[in-house]
Protein backbone atom coordinates (compact mmCIF):
# COMPACT_ATOMS: atom_id res chain seq x y z
CA UNK A 1 0.00 0.00 0.00
CA UNK A 2 1.43 3.36 -0.94
CA UNK A 3 1.46 6.05 1.74
CA UNK A 4 -1.05 8.80 1.21
CA UNK A 5 0.05 12.39 1.30
CA UNK A 6 -1.62 14.79 3.68
CA UNK A 7 -4.89 15.63 2.04
CA UNK A 8 -7.51 18.08 3.18
CA UNK A 9 -10.89 16.44 3.53
CA UNK A 10 -13.98 18.08 2.15
CA UNK A 11 -15.40 20.82 4.41
CA UNK A 12 -17.03 19.59 7.57
CA UNK A 13 -20.79 20.05 7.41
CA UNK A 14 -22.46 21.80 10.31
CA UNK A 15 -26.00 22.60 11.22
CA UNK A 16 -27.67 24.29 14.12
CA UNK A 17 -30.87 22.32 13.68
CA UNK A 18 -31.54 19.22 11.65
CA UNK A 19 -33.56 20.08 8.58
CA UNK A 20 -36.15 17.62 7.37
CA UNK A 21 -34.23 16.96 4.16
CA UNK A 22 -31.03 16.10 6.05
CA UNK A 23 -32.83 13.67 8.33
CA UNK A 24 -34.57 12.12 5.32
CA UNK A 25 -31.18 11.68 3.61
CA UNK A 26 -29.80 10.02 6.73
CA UNK A 27 -32.82 7.69 6.90
CA UNK A 28 -32.41 6.81 3.21
CA UNK A 29 -28.74 5.96 3.79
CA UNK A 30 -29.61 3.85 6.82
CA UNK A 31 -32.33 2.00 4.86
CA UNK A 32 -29.89 1.24 2.02
CA UNK A 33 -27.33 0.02 4.52
CA UNK A 34 -29.90 -2.18 6.26
CA UNK A 35 -30.99 -3.62 2.90
CA UNK A 36 -27.37 -4.41 1.97
CA UNK A 37 -26.80 -6.24 5.24
CA UNK A 38 -30.12 -8.11 4.92
CA UNK A 39 -29.29 -9.21 1.35
CA UNK A 40 -25.85 -10.47 2.41
CA UNK A 41 -27.31 -12.27 5.47
CA UNK A 42 -29.80 -14.04 3.19
CA UNK A 43 -26.96 -15.07 0.84
CA UNK A 44 -25.11 -16.55 3.82
CA UNK A 45 -28.33 -18.30 4.94
CA UNK A 46 -28.78 -19.83 1.48
CA UNK A 47 -25.10 -20.78 1.25
CA UNK A 48 -25.38 -22.69 4.54
CA UNK A 49 -28.23 -24.85 3.21
CA UNK A 50 -31.10 -22.73 4.58
CA UNK A 51 -30.78 -24.15 8.08
CA UNK A 52 -32.83 -22.28 10.69
CA UNK A 53 -31.42 -21.18 14.02
CA UNK A 54 -28.37 -19.28 12.80
CA UNK A 55 -30.11 -15.97 12.09
CA UNK A 56 -28.02 -13.89 14.47
CA UNK A 57 -24.72 -15.45 13.36
CA UNK A 58 -25.62 -14.89 9.69
CA UNK A 59 -26.63 -11.28 10.39
CA UNK A 60 -23.45 -10.51 12.35
CA UNK A 61 -21.26 -12.06 9.66
CA UNK A 62 -23.07 -10.02 6.96
CA UNK A 63 -22.75 -6.86 9.05
CA UNK A 64 -19.01 -7.37 9.49
CA UNK A 65 -18.58 -7.92 5.74
CA UNK A 66 -20.66 -4.93 4.64
CA UNK A 67 -20.01 -2.36 7.33
CA UNK A 68 -16.45 -2.00 8.51
CA UNK A 69 -15.87 -0.55 12.00
CA UNK A 70 -14.29 2.84 12.46
CA UNK A 71 -11.98 2.86 15.45
CA UNK A 72 -11.83 6.24 17.19
CA UNK A 73 -9.59 8.01 19.65
CA UNK A 74 -10.93 11.23 21.15
CA UNK A 75 -8.62 13.50 23.12
CA UNK A 76 -9.43 16.78 24.80
CA UNK A 77 -7.53 19.95 25.62
CA UNK A 78 -8.81 23.17 27.16
CA UNK A 79 -9.51 24.62 23.70
CA UNK A 80 -10.43 21.72 21.43
CA UNK A 81 -11.35 18.10 20.89
CA UNK A 82 -9.22 15.97 18.58
CA UNK A 83 -10.73 12.91 16.95
CA UNK A 84 -8.52 10.35 15.23
CA UNK A 85 -10.36 7.77 13.14
CA UNK A 86 -8.88 4.79 11.32
CA UNK A 87 -10.18 4.77 7.73
CA UNK A 88 -7.68 2.67 5.75
CA UNK A 89 -8.25 2.52 2.00
CA UNK A 90 -10.44 5.64 1.86
CA UNK A 91 -9.54 8.87 0.08
CA UNK A 92 -10.59 12.34 1.15
CA UNK A 93 -13.27 12.48 -1.57
CA UNK A 94 -14.90 9.26 -0.32
CA UNK A 95 -15.39 10.53 3.26
CA UNK A 96 -18.19 12.67 4.62
CA UNK A 97 -17.90 14.37 8.01
CA UNK A 98 -20.81 16.11 9.73
CA UNK A 99 -20.95 17.97 13.05
CA UNK A 100 -24.32 18.72 14.59
CA UNK A 101 -24.11 20.20 18.08
CA UNK A 102 -22.34 17.52 20.10
CA UNK A 103 -22.75 14.73 17.52
CA UNK A 104 -20.00 13.80 15.06
CA UNK A 105 -20.83 11.57 12.08
CA UNK A 106 -18.19 10.00 9.85
CA UNK A 107 -19.35 8.10 6.79
CA UNK A 108 -17.83 6.94 3.57
CA UNK A 109 -18.19 4.54 0.72
CA UNK A 110 -15.42 3.20 -1.42
CA UNK A 111 -15.61 0.64 -4.17
CA UNK A 112 -12.78 -1.30 -5.73
CA UNK A 113 -12.89 -3.57 -8.73
CA UNK A 114 -10.39 -6.24 -9.68
CA UNK A 115 -10.39 -8.14 -12.96
CA UNK A 116 -8.18 -10.87 -14.26
CA UNK A 117 -8.35 -12.77 -17.53
CA UNK A 118 -7.11 -16.30 -17.89
CA UNK A 119 -7.81 -17.93 -21.26
CA UNK A 120 -11.55 -17.86 -21.92
CA UNK A 121 -12.47 -17.36 -18.27
CA UNK A 122 -12.99 -13.84 -16.99
CA UNK A 123 -12.52 -13.29 -13.29
CA UNK A 124 -14.14 -10.23 -11.73
CA UNK A 125 -14.27 -9.32 -8.07
CA UNK A 126 -15.84 -6.26 -6.50
CA UNK A 127 -15.56 -5.05 -2.95
CA UNK A 128 -17.64 -2.27 -1.47
CA UNK A 129 -16.36 -0.89 1.78
CA UNK A 130 -18.74 1.32 3.67
CA UNK A 131 -18.29 2.99 7.02
CA UNK A 132 -20.64 4.87 9.27
CA UNK A 133 -19.90 6.05 12.78
CA UNK A 134 -21.87 8.45 14.91
CA UNK A 135 -20.50 9.52 18.27
CA UNK A 136 -21.67 11.97 20.92
CA UNK A 137 -18.84 14.30 21.83
CA UNK A 138 -18.12 15.14 25.49
CA UNK A 139 -18.80 18.85 24.96
CA UNK A 140 -20.11 21.46 22.55
CA UNK A 141 -17.84 22.28 19.62
CA UNK A 142 -17.79 24.95 16.92
CA UNK A 143 -18.28 22.88 13.77
CA UNK A 144 -17.79 25.86 11.48
CA UNK A 145 -14.12 26.04 12.54
CA UNK A 146 -13.46 22.30 12.33
CA UNK A 147 -10.48 21.07 10.30
CA UNK A 148 -9.94 17.56 8.98
CA UNK A 149 -6.89 15.95 7.39
CA UNK A 150 -6.22 12.46 6.09
CA UNK A 151 -2.77 10.87 6.19
CA UNK A 152 -1.81 7.19 5.93
CA UNK A 153 -5.37 5.98 6.54
CA UNK A 154 -5.86 8.05 9.69
CA UNK A 155 -8.44 10.84 9.67
CA UNK A 156 -7.55 13.63 12.11
CA UNK A 157 -10.39 16.04 13.00
CA UNK A 158 -9.73 19.16 15.07
CA UNK A 159 -12.92 20.50 16.69
CA UNK A 160 -12.54 23.80 18.60
CA UNK A 161 -14.72 24.02 21.70
CA UNK A 162 -17.36 26.68 21.93
CA UNK A 163 -16.84 29.25 24.62
CA UNK A 164 -19.11 28.70 27.60
CA UNK A 165 -21.93 31.16 28.11
CA UNK A 166 -20.91 34.00 30.36
CA UNK A 167 -22.94 34.54 33.48
CA UNK A 168 -24.93 37.73 33.76
CA UNK A 169 -24.97 39.32 37.21
CA UNK A 170 -28.43 39.92 38.64
CA UNK A 171 -29.00 43.35 40.12
CA UNK A 172 -31.48 43.93 42.88
CA UNK A 173 -33.52 47.12 43.06
C-alpha positions in Angstrom: 0.0 0.0 0.0 1.4 3.4 -0.9 1.5 6.0 1.7 -1.1 8.8 1.2 0.1 12.4 1.3 -1.6 14.8 3.7 -4.9 15.6 2.0 -7.5 18.1 3.2 -10.9 16.4 3.5 -14.0 18.1 2.2 -15.4 20.8 4.4 -17.0 19.6 7.6 -20.8 20.1 7.4 -22.5 21.8 10.3 -26.0 22.6 11.2 -27.7 24.3 14.1 -30.9 22.3 13.7 -31.5 19.2 11.7 -33.6 20.1 8.6 -36.1 17.6 7.4 -34.2 17.0 4.2 -31.0 16.1 6.0 -32.8 13.7 8.3 -34.6 12.1 5.3 -31.2 11.7 3.6 -29.8 10.0 6.7 -32.8 7.7 6.9 -32.4 6.8 3.2 -28.7 6.0 3.8 -29.6 3.9 6.8 -32.3 2.0 4.9 -29.9 1.2 2.0 -27.3 0.0 4.5 -29.9 -2.2 6.3 -31.0 -3.6 2.9 -27.4 -4.4 2.0 -26.8 -6.2 5.2 -30.1 -8.1 4.9 -29.3 -9.2 1.3 -25.9 -10.5 2.4 -27.3 -12.3 5.5 -29.8 -14.0 3.2 -27.0 -15.1 0.8 -25.1 -16.5 3.8 -28.3 -18.3 4.9 -28.8 -19.8 1.5 -25.1 -20.8 1.3 -25.4 -22.7 4.5 -28.2 -24.9 3.2 -31.1 -22.7 4.6 -30.8 -24.1 8.1 -32.8 -22.3 10.7 -31.4 -21.2 14.0 -28.4 -19.3 12.8 -30.1 -16.0 12.1 -28.0 -13.9 14.5 -24.7 -15.4 13.4 -25.6 -14.9 9.7 -26.6 -11.3 10.4 -23.4 -10.5 12.3 -21.3 -12.1 9.7 -23.1 -10.0 7.0 -22.8 -6.9 9.0 -19.0 -7.4 9.5 -18.6 -7.9 5.7 -20.7 -4.9 4.6 -20.0 -2.4 7.3 -16.5 -2.0 8.5 -15.9 -0.6 12.0 -14.3 2.8 12.5 -12.0 2.9 15.4 -11.8 6.2 17.2 -9.6 8.0 19.6 -10.9 11.2 21.1 -8.6 13.5 23.1 -9.4 16.8 24.8 -7.5 19.9 25.6 -8.8 23.2 27.2 -9.5 24.6 23.7 -10.4 21.7 21.4 -11.3 18.1 20.9 -9.2 16.0 18.6 -10.7 12.9 16.9 -8.5 10.3 15.2 -10.4 7.8 13.1 -8.9 4.8 11.3 -10.2 4.8 7.7 -7.7 2.7 5.7 -8.2 2.5 2.0 -10.4 5.6 1.9 -9.5 8.9 0.1 -10.6 12.3 1.1 -13.3 12.5 -1.6 -14.9 9.3 -0.3 -15.4 10.5 3.3 -18.2 12.7 4.6 -17.9 14.4 8.0 -20.8 16.1 9.7 -20.9 18.0 13.0 -24.3 18.7 14.6 -24.1 20.2 18.1 -22.3 17.5 20.1 -22.8 14.7 17.5 -20.0 13.8 15.1 -20.8 11.6 12.1 -18.2 10.0 9.9 -19.4 8.1 6.8 -17.8 6.9 3.6 -18.2 4.5 0.7 -15.4 3.2 -1.4 -15.6 0.6 -4.2 -12.8 -1.3 -5.7 -12.9 -3.6 -8.7 -10.4 -6.2 -9.7 -10.4 -8.1 -13.0 -8.2 -10.9 -14.3 -8.4 -12.8 -17.5 -7.1 -16.3 -17.9 -7.8 -17.9 -21.3 -11.5 -17.9 -21.9 -12.5 -17.4 -18.3 -13.0 -13.8 -17.0 -12.5 -13.3 -13.3 -14.1 -10.2 -11.7 -14.3 -9.3 -8.1 -15.8 -6.3 -6.5 -15.6 -5.1 -3.0 -17.6 -2.3 -1.5 -16.4 -0.9 1.8 -18.7 1.3 3.7 -18.3 3.0 7.0 -20.6 4.9 9.3 -19.9 6.0 12.8 -21.9 8.5 14.9 -20.5 9.5 18.3 -21.7 12.0 20.9 -18.8 14.3 21.8 -18.1 15.1 25.5 -18.8 18.8 25.0 -20.1 21.5 22.6 -17.8 22.3 19.6 -17.8 24.9 16.9 -18.3 22.9 13.8 -17.8 25.9 11.5 -14.1 26.0 12.5 -13.5 22.3 12.3 -10.5 21.1 10.3 -9.9 17.6 9.0 -6.9 15.9 7.4 -6.2 12.5 6.1 -2.8 10.9 6.2 -1.8 7.2 5.9 -5.4 6.0 6.5 -5.9 8.1 9.7 -8.4 10.8 9.7 -7.6 13.6 12.1 -10.4 16.0 13.0 -9.7 19.2 15.1 -12.9 20.5 16.7 -12.5 23.8 18.6 -14.7 24.0 21.7 -17.4 26.7 21.9 -16.8 29.2 24.6 -19.1 28.7 27.6 -21.9 31.2 28.1 -20.9 34.0 30.4 -22.9 34.5 33.5 -24.9 37.7 33.8 -25.0 39.3 37.2 -28.4 39.9 38.6 -29.0 43.3 40.1 -31.5 43.9 42.9 -33.5 47.1 43.1 
